[in-house]
């Protein structure tokens, strides 16, 4: 089953190797559990910004694992720019 989002389709067989376990938890709660960011933050008792960061980093790693490095690099670049 594929779950479409505005910027990522997460597949059941996606490779999560190299994804931080905390990021994997967040991305699964968001894209498989279909929880809102605020709900994830509350469930995990972490700041909303941390949820967003973890999900963005996990997306970049999943895309890189698929061999889609151009898109993964765009995610990483956007994350670095937002923290500048």
C-alpha positions in Angstrom: 0.0 0.0 0.0 1.3 3.4 -0.9 0.3 6.5 1.0 0.5 9.7 -1.0 1.4 13.0 0.7 2.0 16.4 -0.9 5.7 15.5 -1.2 6.4 11.9 -0.5 4.8 8.5 -1.2 5.7 6.2 1.6 5.6 2.5 0.6 5.4 -0.5 2.8 8.7 -1.8 1.4 10.6 1.4 1.9 14.1 1.0 3.3 14.5 2.7 6.6 18.2 1.9 7.0 20.2 4.9 8.0 17.0 6.6 9.4 17.4 7.7 13.0 15.0 5.5 15.1 13.3 8.7 16.4 12.8 9.9 12.9 11.4 6.6 11.8 8.9 6.7 14.7 7.8 10.2 13.7 7.4 9.4 10.0 5.5 6.2 10.7 3.1 8.0 13.0 2.6 10.7 10.4 2.3 8.7 7.2 1.2 5.3 8.3 -0.8 6.4 11.4 -2.0 9.6 9.7 -1.5 11.7 12.8 -1.1 15.4 12.7 2.2 16.9 13.7 0.7 18.4 16.9 -0.6 15.0 17.9 2.8 13.3 17.3 4.5 16.0 19.4 2.0 15.4 22.2 2.3 11.6 21.9 6.1 11.6 22.0 6.3 14.6 24.4 8.6 16.5 22.2 8.4 20.0 20.7 6.5 20.4 17.4 9.7 21.7 15.7 11.5 18.5 16.6 8.8 16.4 15.0 9.0 18.4 11.8 12.8 18.2 11.8 12.8 14.4 12.4 10.3 13.9 9.6 12.2 16.0 7.1 15.5 14.2 7.9 13.7 10.8 7.6 12.2 11.8 4.3 15.6 12.7 3.0 17.1 9.4 4.0 14.3 7.4 2.6 14.6 9.2 -0.7 18.4 8.6 -0.7 17.8 4.9 0.0 15.6 4.8 -3.1 18.5 6.3 -5.1 16.7 9.6 -5.5 19.6 11.7 -4.3 18.7 14.8 -6.2 15.4 15.1 -4.2 17.1 14.0 -1.0 19.7 16.7 -1.4 16.9 19.2 -1.9 15.4 18.2 1.4 18.7 18.4 3.2 19.5 21.8 1.7 16.1 23.1 2.7 16.6 21.9 6.3 20.1 23.5 6.5 18.7 26.8 5.1 15.9 26.8 7.7 18.4 26.5 10.5 20.7 29.2 9.3 
